[in-house]
Amino acid sequence: MSEAKSVNGYLINQAKDGQWWVDSVGGENIAGPFPSEALAIEVASVLQDQPAAPKRRGKDKS
């Protein structure tokens, strides 16, 4: 296994089976598996984080 590469804020990791994954910095699998590192890098380069949805406000209990 090779050392993880950082692309667009995501980590490109090779699994023990030789497949490639796009992971978050926290270690969560985002996309994959991919047959090549180049394909994983291409996918990571176009990924965009979505902002969290605004929290809903409950009815006032007045």
N, CA, C and O atoms as a Tinker XYZ file with bonds, in Angstrom:
   248  protein
     1  N      0.839000   -1.185000    0.000000    73     2
     2  CA     0.000000    0.000000    0.000000    64     1     3
     3  C      0.880000    1.243000    0.000000    63     2     4     5
     4  O      1.942000    1.281000    0.622000    81     3
     5  N      0.417000    2.233000   -0.699000    73     3     6
     6  CA     1.180000    3.466000   -0.759000    64     5     7
     7  C      0.611000    4.475000    0.239000    63     6     8     9
     8  O     -0.461000    4.275000    0.809000    81     7
     9  N      1.352000    5.554000    0.432000    73     7    10
    10  CA     0.911000    6.609000    1.341000    64     9    11
    11  C     -0.233000    7.388000    0.699000    63    10    12    13
    12  O     -0.240000    7.587000   -0.516000    81    11
    13  N     -1.197000    7.827000    1.502000    73    11    14
    14  CA    -2.365000    8.548000    0.999000    64    13    15
    15  C     -1.953000    9.885000    0.388000    63    14    16    17
    16  O     -1.075000   10.578000    0.902000    81    15
    17  N     -2.610000   10.231000   -0.722000    73    15    18
    18  CA    -2.400000   11.523000   -1.367000    64    17    19
    19  C     -3.606000   12.396000   -1.073000    63    18    20    21
    20  O     -4.730000   11.904000   -0.977000    81    19
    21  N     -3.370000   13.683000   -0.930000    73    19    22
    22  CA    -4.457000   14.629000   -0.692000    64    21    23
    23  C     -4.791000   15.333000   -2.006000    63    22    24    25
    24  O     -3.922000   15.916000   -2.654000    81    23
    25  N     -6.077000   15.266000   -2.386000    73    23    26
    26  CA    -6.556000   15.912000   -3.602000    64    25    27
    27  C     -7.857000   16.618000   -3.274000    63    26    28    29
    28  O     -8.831000   15.972000   -2.886000    81    27
    29  N     -7.889000   17.936000   -3.423000    73    27    30
    30  CA    -9.106000   18.718000   -3.237000    64    29    31
    31  C     -9.693000   18.523000   -1.828000    63    30    32    33
    32  O    -10.909000   18.597000   -1.653000    81    31
    33  N     -8.855000   18.281000   -0.849000    73    31    34
    34  CA    -9.321000   18.105000    0.519000    64    33    35
    35  C     -9.735000   16.681000    0.848000    63    34    36    37
    36  O    -10.232000   16.428000    1.945000    81    35
    37  N     -9.543000   15.749000   -0.070000    73    35    38
    38  CA    -9.871000   14.338000    0.141000    64    37    39
    39  C     -8.597000   13.524000    0.079000    63    38    40    41
    40  O     -7.615000   13.937000   -0.537000    81    39
    41  N     -8.614000   12.365000    0.718000    73    39    42
    42  CA    -7.446000   11.486000    0.707000    64    41    43
    43  C     -7.677000   10.333000   -0.253000    63    42    44    45
    44  O     -8.756000    9.741000   -0.283000    81    43
    45  N     -6.653000   10.017000   -1.038000    73    43    46
    46  CA    -6.695000    8.891000   -1.964000    64    45    47
    47  C     -5.907000    7.765000   -1.311000    63    46    48    49
    48  O     -4.704000    7.894000   -1.085000    81    47
    49  N     -6.590000    6.650000   -1.004000    73    47    50
    50  CA    -5.965000    5.520000   -0.315000    64    49    51
    51  C     -6.122000    4.246000   -1.113000    63    50    52    53
    52  O     -7.127000    4.042000   -1.794000    81    51
    53  N     -5.120000    3.392000   -1.024000    73    51    54
    54  CA    -5.201000    2.082000   -1.656000    64    53    55
    55  C     -5.526000    1.051000   -0.585000    63    54    56    57
    56  O     -4.844000    0.973000    0.437000    81    55
    57  N     -6.564000    0.264000   -0.818000    73    55    58
    58  CA    -6.958000   -0.786000    0.111000    64    57    59
    59  C     -6.050000   -1.999000   -0.060000    63    58    60    61
    60  O     -5.276000   -2.081000   -1.013000    81    59
    61  N     -6.156000   -2.928000    0.867000    73    59    62
    62  CA    -5.314000   -4.123000    0.825000    64    61    63
    63  C     -5.552000   -4.958000   -0.428000    63    62    64    65
    64  O     -4.653000   -5.668000   -0.877000    81    63
    65  N     -6.761000   -4.881000   -0.999000    73    63    66
    66  CA    -7.072000   -5.657000   -2.198000    64    65    67
    67  C     -6.612000   -4.979000   -3.492000    63    66    68    69
    68  O     -6.853000   -5.495000   -4.584000    81    67
    69  N     -5.951000   -3.822000   -3.370000    73    67    70
    70  CA    -5.425000   -3.127000   -4.541000    64    69    71
    71  C     -6.364000   -2.089000   -5.119000    63    70    72    73
    72  O     -5.976000   -1.347000   -6.021000    81    71
    73  N     -7.592000   -2.017000   -4.623000    73    71    74
    74  CA    -8.548000   -1.030000   -5.095000    64    73    75
    75  C     -8.244000    0.324000   -4.455000    63    74    76    77
    76  O     -7.611000    0.392000   -3.401000    81    75
    77  N     -8.696000    1.393000   -5.094000    73    75    78
    78  CA    -8.452000    2.754000   -4.617000    64    77    79
    79  C     -9.739000    3.378000   -4.132000    63    78    80    81
    80  O    -10.802000    3.161000   -4.715000    81    79
    81  N     -9.647000    4.164000   -3.049000    73    79    82
    82  CA   -10.798000    4.813000   -2.431000    64    81    83
    83  C    -10.526000    6.293000   -2.244000    63    82    84    85
    84  O     -9.384000    6.711000   -2.051000    81    83
    85  N    -11.606000    7.090000   -2.304000    73    83    86
    86  CA   -11.561000    8.504000   -1.947000    64    85    87
    87  C    -12.154000    8.589000   -0.546000    63    86    88    89
    88  O    -13.310000    8.222000   -0.336000    81    87
    89  N    -11.366000    9.073000    0.414000    73    87    90
    90  CA   -11.782000    9.154000    1.812000    64    89    91
    91  C    -11.774000   10.602000    2.290000    63    90    92    93
    92  O    -11.065000   11.451000    1.748000    81    91
    93  N    -12.580000   10.861000    3.319000    73    91    94
    94  CA   -12.525000   12.168000    3.970000    64    93    95
    95  C    -11.301000   12.205000    4.864000    63    94    96    97
    96  O    -10.688000   11.170000    5.127000    81    95
    97  N    -10.944000   13.387000    5.330000    73    95    98
    98  CA    -9.806000   13.529000    6.232000    64    97    99
    99  C    -10.050000   12.733000    7.517000    63    98   100   101
   100  O     -9.107000   12.265000    8.154000    81    99
   101  N    -11.327000   12.584000    7.889000    73    99   102
   102  CA   -11.689000   11.830000    9.084000    64   101   103
   103  C    -11.675000   10.326000    8.882000    63   102   104   105
   104  O    -11.918000    9.581000    9.831000    81   103
   105  N    -11.393000    9.853000    7.655000    73   103   106
   106  CA   -11.291000    8.427000    7.387000    64   105   107
   107  C    -12.552000    7.783000    6.836000    63   106   108   109
   108  O    -12.578000    6.568000    6.641000    81   107
   109  N    -13.599000    8.563000    6.577000    73   107   110
   110  CA   -14.850000    8.022000    6.048000    64   109   111
   111  C    -14.714000    7.794000    4.542000    63   110   112   113
   112  O    -14.229000    8.667000    3.823000    81   111
   113  N    -15.144000    6.614000    4.060000    73   111   114
   114  CA   -15.135000    6.343000    2.625000    64   113   115
   115  C    -16.161000    7.236000    1.944000    63   114   116   117
   116  O    -17.335000    7.233000    2.316000    81   115
   117  N    -15.725000    7.998000    0.953000    73   115   118
   118  CA   -16.597000    8.898000    0.215000    64   117   119
   119  C    -17.003000    8.282000   -1.117000    63   118   120   121
   120  O    -18.178000    8.319000   -1.482000    81   119
   121  N    -16.042000    7.714000   -1.850000    73   119   122
   122  CA   -16.324000    7.125000   -3.151000    64   121   123
   123  C    -15.347000    5.988000   -3.420000    63   122   124   125
   124  O    -14.218000    5.996000   -2.929000    81   123
   125  N    -15.785000    5.030000   -4.191000    73   123   126
   126  CA   -14.919000    3.924000   -4.558000    64   125   127
   127  C    -15.647000    2.608000   -4.398000    63   126   128   129
   128  O    -16.806000    2.582000   -3.985000    81   127
   129  N    -14.995000    1.545000   -4.712000    73   127   130
   130  CA   -13.592000    1.426000   -5.091000    64   129   131
   131  C    -13.370000    1.732000   -6.572000    63   130   132   133
   132  O    -14.277000    1.620000   -7.397000    81   131
   133  N    -12.141000    2.118000   -6.874000    73   131   134
   134  CA   -11.724000    2.398000   -8.243000    64   133   135
   135  C    -10.567000    1.481000   -8.607000    63   134   136   137
   136  O     -9.765000    1.135000   -7.740000    81   135
   137  N    -10.462000    1.078000   -9.872000    73   135   138
   138  CA    -9.394000    0.174000  -10.279000    64   137   139
   139  C     -8.012000    0.830000  -10.371000    63   138   140   141
   140  O     -6.993000    0.139000  -10.360000    81   139
   141  N     -7.981000    2.171000  -10.462000    73   139   142
   142  CA    -6.679000    2.836000  -10.577000    64   141   143
   143  C     -6.638000    4.094000   -9.718000    63   142   144   145
   144  O     -7.667000    4.699000   -9.416000    81   143
   145  N     -5.438000    4.465000   -9.339000    73   143   146
   146  CA    -5.238000    5.688000   -8.564000    64   145   147
   147  C     -5.651000    6.911000   -9.385000    63   146   148   149
   148  O     -6.245000    7.848000   -8.851000    81   147
   149  N     -5.336000    6.902000  -10.682000    73   147   150
   150  CA    -5.666000    8.034000  -11.542000    64   149   151
   151  C     -7.169000    8.294000  -11.575000    63   150   152   153
   152  O     -7.598000    9.448000  -11.579000    81   151
   153  N     -7.964000    7.242000  -11.599000    73   151   154
   154  CA    -9.415000    7.403000  -11.621000    64   153   155
   155  C     -9.915000    7.963000  -10.291000    63   154   156   157
   156  O    -10.800000    8.818000  -10.280000    81   155
   157  N     -9.369000    7.501000   -9.185000    73   155   158
   158  CA    -9.749000    8.022000   -7.868000    64   157   159
   159  C     -9.384000    9.500000   -7.746000    63   158   160   161
   160  O    -10.153000   10.289000   -7.198000    81   159
   161  N     -8.215000    9.871000   -8.256000    73   159   162
   162  CA    -7.789000   11.273000   -8.230000    64   161   163
   163  C     -8.718000   12.137000   -9.083000    63   162   164   165
   164  O     -9.063000   13.252000   -8.692000    81   163
   165  N     -9.122000   11.628000  -10.239000    73   163   166
   166  CA   -10.026000   12.376000  -11.115000    64   165   167
   167  C    -11.368000   12.627000  -10.430000    63   166   168   169
   168  O    -11.916000   13.725000  -10.523000    81   167
   169  N    -11.898000   11.617000   -9.742000    73   167   170
   170  CA   -13.170000   11.775000   -9.035000    64   169   171
   171  C    -13.012000   12.768000   -7.882000    63   170   172   173
   172  O    -13.853000   13.650000   -7.713000    81   171
   173  N    -11.953000   12.636000   -7.093000    73   171   174
   174  CA   -11.733000   13.531000   -5.949000    64   173   175
   175  C    -11.581000   14.976000   -6.402000    63   174   176   177
   176  O    -11.966000   15.893000   -5.676000    81   175
   177  N    -11.031000   15.191000   -7.580000    73   175   178
   178  CA   -10.787000   16.555000   -8.040000    64   177   179
   179  C    -12.073000   17.299000   -8.367000    63   178   180   181
   180  O    -12.068000   18.529000   -8.416000    81   179
   181  N    -13.179000   16.587000   -8.593000    73   179   182
   182  CA   -14.439000   17.263000   -8.919000    64   181   183
   183  C    -15.461000   17.212000   -7.785000    63   182   184   185
   184  O    -16.536000   17.799000   -7.912000    81   183
   185  N    -15.159000   16.535000   -6.692000    73   183   186
   186  CA   -16.083000   16.478000   -5.561000    64   185   187
   187  C    -16.176000   17.836000   -4.878000    63   186   188   189
   188  O    -15.193000   18.574000   -4.804000    81   187
   189  N    -17.360000   18.155000   -4.382000    73   187   190
   190  CA   -17.587000   19.390000   -3.640000    64   189   191
   191  C    -18.370000   19.055000   -2.384000    63   190   192   193
   192  O    -19.342000   18.301000   -2.432000    81   191
   193  N    -17.944000   19.616000   -1.259000    73   191   194
   194  CA   -18.698000   19.456000   -0.022000    64   193   195
   195  C    -19.943000   20.305000   -0.086000    63   194   196   197
   196  O    -19.920000   21.433000   -0.579000    81   195
   197  N    -21.025000   19.759000    0.414000    73   195   198
   198  CA   -22.271000   20.505000    0.495000    64   197   199
   199  C    -22.400000   21.091000    1.893000    63   198   200   201
   200  O    -22.123000   20.404000    2.875000    81   199
   201  N    -22.812000   22.336000    1.997000    73   199   202
   202  CA   -22.994000   22.909000    3.336000    64   201   203
   203  C    -24.118000   22.187000    4.069000    63   202   204   205
   204  O    -25.046000   21.670000    3.447000    81   203
   205  N    -24.029000   22.157000    5.369000    73   203   206
   206  CA   -25.063000   21.512000    6.175000    64   205   207
   207  C    -26.379000   22.261000    6.012000    63   206   208   209
   208  O    -26.401000   23.483000    5.865000    81   207
   209  N    -27.465000   21.514000    6.040000    73   207   210
   210  CA   -28.782000   22.128000    5.921000    64   209   211
   211  C    -29.054000   22.982000    7.148000    63   210   212   213
   212  O    -28.620000   22.641000    8.249000    81   211
   213  N    -29.766000   24.083000    6.974000    73   211   214
   214  CA   -30.085000   24.915000    8.143000    64   213   215
   215  C    -30.985000   24.144000    9.106000    63   214   216   217
   216  O    -31.834000   23.354000    8.692000    81   215
   217  N    -30.781000   24.390000   10.387000    73   215   218
   218  CA   -31.594000   23.701000   11.387000    64   217   219
   219  C    -32.986000   24.300000   11.390000    63   218   220   221
   220  O    -33.159000   25.513000   11.274000    81   219
   221  N    -33.974000   23.431000   11.524000    73   219   222
   222  CA   -35.359000   23.893000   11.587000    64   221   223
   223  C    -35.650000   24.426000   12.973000    63   222   224   225
   224  O    -35.179000   23.896000   13.980000    81   223
   225  N    -36.408000   25.447000   13.000000    73   223   226
   226  CA   -36.796000   26.031000   14.272000    64   225   227
   227  C    -38.168000   25.505000   14.653000    63   226   228   229
   228  O    -39.092000   25.477000   13.841000    81   227
   229  N    -38.276000   25.094000   15.894000    73   227   230
   230  CA   -39.562000   24.608000   16.385000    64   229   231
   231  C    -40.496000   25.764000   16.690000    63   230   232   233
   232  O    -40.084000   26.924000   16.721000    81   231
   233  N    -41.749000   25.435000   16.912000    73   231   234
   234  CA   -42.721000   26.467000   17.271000    64   233   235
   235  C    -42.392000   27.012000   18.650000    63   234   236   237
   236  O    -41.989000   26.268000   19.544000    81   235
   237  N    -42.562000   28.287000   18.811000    73   235   238
   238  CA   -42.334000   28.914000   20.118000    64   237   239
   239  C    -43.366000   28.414000   21.113000    63   238   240   241
   240  O    -44.554000   28.328000   20.801000    81   239
   241  N    -42.914000   28.091000   22.289000    73   239   242
   242  CA   -43.817000   27.602000   23.337000    64   241   243
   243  C    -44.150000   28.745000   24.282000    63   242   244   245
   244  O    -43.724000   28.743000   25.437000    81   243
   245  N    -44.913000   29.727000   23.796000    73   243   246
   246  CA   -45.256000   30.892000   24.607000    64   245   247
   247  C    -46.616000   30.730000   25.226000    63   246   248
   248  O    -47.076000   31.616000   25.947000    81   247
